[in-house]
Amino acid sequence: MLKKLLDRKCLNIIGLNSGTSADGLDLAAVKINLVSKKPSIKFIAGKTVRYPHNLFRRLDDAINNRISSIDDLIGLDRELGAFYGTQTERFRRSLKDKKFNANLVASHGQTVRHLPGKIKIGNKKQSATLQLGHPESIAAATGLPLIADFRQADIARGGEGAPITSPAMHYLFADRREHRLLINIGGISNYFLFPGGGQIKKTQAADCGPGNSLMDIIARQYFKKNYDHNGQLASKGNISRRLLTILMADSFLKGKFGPSTGRERFGERFVEKILENAAKLRINKQDVLATTAELTASAVAHSIKNIIRRYRLDRVYLFGGGLKNKYLLKRLEENIPGIDFLSVKNLGYDPDYLEAICYAVLGAMTIHSLSSGTRQVTGALSDSIAGRIIQAY
């Protein structure tokens, strides 16, 4: 089966992604041809499946270091892989009406730990990352080859393994004439810059800081809601500039680390810091949420203002869950006046499935042995071919 794939120019791939919000699985069916003179990528269909409550709770425990044993972690990896496999097979069967016969699955998995520059090997600081979602279980359930572990090759070459989707995004959005800046507001926020000319070596990308993660945790703790729908709760509050100043003093937001971060920094422990300082300042619940939203908007603005100025941009393209938060979008417009914030839908791709599409593209790159070409993004010593191939049989 693998030999046949290697000989194919056009691949039908199902991409799987679960982001830092860890609330569900996104699946995207994509037709991809990267080896012709004119590469083509066509999104066919997408689906989102929310995690069952018990699985969501256990993932949240793992992400926030509340898991009790390695046995539990191994069991969670296996259970998540079985869930992915079942959902992928259901999705694959539903695509028959669209005459889409999948050749391959590409799965990012669920990140439960991301440690940029936190591991010491010899005298050097190195990075490490861990994604759950037992790839072999997905291959067994679907009968299809699978690509997984996209971050590890970059990690092995001294990179941070993030933002790992940069080469896929380049295929999707780089333009010969137009400079394009994209912002993803997921659990963590990050940016991707593709200067006009289409040269992958000029790609820039990095995490900005928190996205929705802090707002979601506060919405659950304070308001018993999974998230702040449309930013309605935050819109009723006032921004505390005193609290915001304290939060913006974070070392990552001051630029003292590399290109990536995660919920290890901007998760439950950071929320504890927010709430402790809010209590000292006697700030009410709505004001806390409004200020936390402003933290995300300020972090994004701080990361991209110089890029906007340098490239004379008048528009920025958005994707991720934050795109649906009307209050957050309003705060971005206030922080960066004169910029049109548009959905990536204007560039031809569904913002809800963009990251799953990216992993499908990375999977195609793996099959064709195409190098990432973006070591300048992750800090790696050399480029690598991302992904590990798992054969179904």
N, C-alpha and C positions, 0 to 999 in steps of 0.2 A: 504493500500500500504506500509506503514512504517513497519508494523508487518512482511510482507513478506521479506522486506530488512534485518531486524534484524536476520532472520533465514537463510539468504544466506551466504555461505562461499565466493563465487566468485561474485564480483560486477563489472558491466560495468559502468564506471563513465566518464563523460565529465568534465574535469577541465578547468576553465577559469582564465586567468590572464591578468592584465594590469599593467605594471611596472611603475617605477618612471619617465620614459621618457614620459609616458602618450600619446603615439602616436597611439595606436591601441590595439585590443583584440586578445590574443592568445587562441586557443581552442585545447584541446588534448583529444582524446578518449583512455581510458586506461582500461585494464582488470586487476583486483586486487584481490588477495587472501592473506590476512594478518593473517588469523587465523589457517591455516594448520601448521604442523611442519616445512615445508619449504615454507615460504611466496614467492609469485610470483607476479611480476608486469610487464605487457606487454603493451608497447606502440603500438597502432593500427594505428592512423592517427592524423594529426594536420593541423591546418589552422590559418592563420593570417588575420585579417580584420582591415584595417586602419580606424581610426575615420574620419567621414565626417568633412570638414574644420570647419564648424560652431560649431560642438560639440567639436572638438579639441581646438578651440579658447576659448570656454566657460570653458572647463576644465582647460586650462592654466590660465585663469583669476582666477578661484577658488584656484588653487594651489599657485598662486602668490598674493593672498589676494586682488584681484581687483574686487571681486564680490560685487554687490551693496546692496544686502539685503538677509535676511534669506529666503524670498520667492523665490528668484532666486536659492539659494542653494537647497531648497527642490525640486524645479522644475527640476533642473539639475540631482538630484538623481533619480527622477522618469523617466526622459528622457533617462538617461544612462541605467537604468534597462530595459526599453523597448527595447533599442538597443541591449543589451546583450541577452534578451529573443528572439528577432527576429533572431539574428545571431546563437544562440545556436540551435534553432529549425531547421533552414536551415542545419546546420552542422549535427544534429541528423538524419535528413532525408537522407542526402548524405551518411551516414554510412551503409545504408541497404545493399548496394552491398558487403560490407565487413562482412555482417552477425553480425553486432554489434548492439544489442538492448540495449540502455542505460537504466539503472535503476535509475540513480541519477546524479545530477549536483552539482559541488563544485565550488563556485565563490569567489575569493578574493576581487573583486571590485577594484575601483580606489582610491588609497590613495590621499587625498587632504590636509591632515594635519597630521604630526607626531610630537608629543611633548614629547620626552623622558625626564623625570625628570623636566618638566616645570610647573606642576600643583601642587598647595599647598592645601592639604586637612588636616585640623587641623594643626599640627606642622610638618607634613611630606611632603616631595616633592614626587609627584607621576607622572606617565606618562599618556598620553592620545593619542588617534589616531582616525582618521575618514576616512572610506572608503565609497565611493558612488557607486551606482549601484543596487538600490532597488531590493532586493532578491525576494520579492513576485511577482514582475513583471516577473522575469525569470521563476519562478515556474508556473505562470499562462500561460505563452506563450508555455511552453514545456509540461505541464501536469506531470512533474516529481518532486519528492521531491528535495530539495536543501539544501546544507550546505553553510553557509556564516559566516561572522564576526569571522574569525579565530584568530584574535589578542586579542579580548576583555577579554577572560578568563585569559590569562596571565597578562594582564594589571591589572585586578582586584586583582591579587595575588602579586602585587608589582613589576612585571616585566616591561620591555619596549615594549613587544609585538613584538620583532624583535631581531635577524633574526628568523622568525616564521617557516620557512620551514625546520629547522634543523632536526626534527625527520623524516620527509619524505625523506630528503636527506640521512639520515642514512640507511633507508630501501633500498635505491637505490644503495648506494656506499660503505657502510662499508664492510670491508674485514677481514677475520680472520688472514691473514698473512701480507698483504700490508698496510702500512701507506698511506693514500690518502689525498691530499690537493687540494681543488677545489676553483677557483676564479670566481665569477660572476661580470662581468663588464656591468651593466645596467646603469640606470641613476645615481645610487649610486653603488659603488663597495663594495663587501664583500667577506669574505673567509669562508670556511667550512673545518675543519680538522677532519678526522676519523682515529684515531690511530689503528694499527693492533690489532686484537683481537675481534673487533666487539661490544665492550661494549658501549652502548649509553651514559652512564654517563660520558664517557671520551671525548665525542664530544666537539669540540670547534668551535665557530663561532662568527663573529663580522663584522660590517661595517668597511671598510678601510678609506672611505672618498668619494670624488667625483668619478664618473665613466664617463659616457658620457654627463651628464646633462650640465656642464659648457661649454664643447666643442660645444654642440648642440645650446645653446643660442648664443654663439659668432658667430657660422656659420650663424645663422639667422640674427643677427644684422649687422655683417660686410660684409657677402658675399651673403645674401639673399637666402641661402640654408638651408634645414631642418637639414642637418648634413654634416659632412666632409667625403665624400665618400672615403673609403679606407685610410683616413688620407692624401689625396693628397695635400690639402691646407697646412696642418701643416708641411708636409715634405719639403715644399719650404721655410720654415722659420728657424730661429735660436733660440735656447733656451736662454732666458735671465736669467742668474743665479741670478742676483740682484732681478728681479721680483719674481723668484721662491723662494728665501729665504724669502721674505716678505709673500708670500702666505702660505708657509709651517709653518709659525709661528702661524697659526690658532690654537685655543685652542683644538678643537676636534682632530686635527692631532697630537697635542702634548700629547694626551692621557688623557686629563683632564675631560672627560665625560664617559658615559657608552658605551654599545656595539653597539648602533644604532644612526643613524642620518638621514637626509633627505634633500629635496630641500628647506626647511625652512632655512637651513644653507648654503647648496651648490646649490644655485639657482640664481635668478636674482640679489639679493642683493650682493652676492659674486662676480658676474660678474661685478657689478658696482665698487666694490673694485679693481678688476683686471684692468678694463679700466682706472680708476682714476690713479692708480700707473703706468700703461703703458704710459699714457699721460705725467706724470712727468718725466719718464725715456726716453721718445721719442722713443718708441718701435713701429715698424710698425705692420700691421694687421697679416701678416703671422707669425711673431715672437710671437705675443700674443697667437695665436692658438697653435703654437709649444710649448710654455711655459705652456699653460693650459693642453695640452696632457701630458707633462712631470710631471705636478702636480699629475695627476691621476696615472701615472706610479710610481712616487716617493712614493705616499701614499700607494699604494699596496705593493711596495717593503719594506717600513718601517714596514708594518703590518705583513709580513710573513717571513722576513729574519731570525728571531730567531727560528721560527718553522722549517724552512728548515734546519737550522744548528742542532737543537736538534734532529730531526728525520732522519737526513742524507738523505734528499730527493734529487732525481735527476730529478724529473718531477713534473709538476703542470698541472692540468686539468682546462680548461677555458670554460665558456659559457657566454651568454649575447651578446648584440649588439657589445660590444667592441672587441669581437673575430674577427669581420670582418674589424677592423681598422688596416691595415698592419703597419702603422707608429707607432701606440700605441704598437703593439706587439714587434716591433723592439726596442722601448724604454724600454719595460719590460725586454727584453733579455739583454740590456745594463746595466740596473739597477741591475739585478740578474744574473750574468754570470754563466755558467755551468749548467743551468736548461733548460730542454726541456719543452716548453709550448705546450700542446696538447689540442685538443678539447675533450669534454666529449663524443663525438661520438666514441672515442676509448674505452669507457666503455659501449657502447651499447645504448646510448640515444641521441636523436636529441637535440642539444644545443638551437635551436630556440624555443622549446616547453618544456624545462625542468621545468620551474617554473609552467607552467600550469599542467604538470604531477604531480608535488609536491602537488598542491592543490587537485588534484584527490586523491592522497594518504592520505592527511590529512582528506579528506571527508570520506574515508573508515575507518580511525582511529576513527572519530567521531561516525559513525554508530556502530562500534564494541566497543565503550567506552574504547578505548586504550589511556592511558595517554601519554603526550608528552615525558616525561622523560628527558627533557633538561632545567630544571630550571637554571642550572649553566650557560647556554648560555645567557638567557634573564635577569637574575638577580631576578627572581621571588622567593617568599618565599616558594612556593611549586609547584609541577607539576600540570598540569591541562589537561582537555580534551578540545581541541580547537574546535570551531565551534558551530553554532546554526542551528538547524534543522527547515526548513520551509516546511510544507506539502502542496502539490499541491491542495488537497481537502480533 
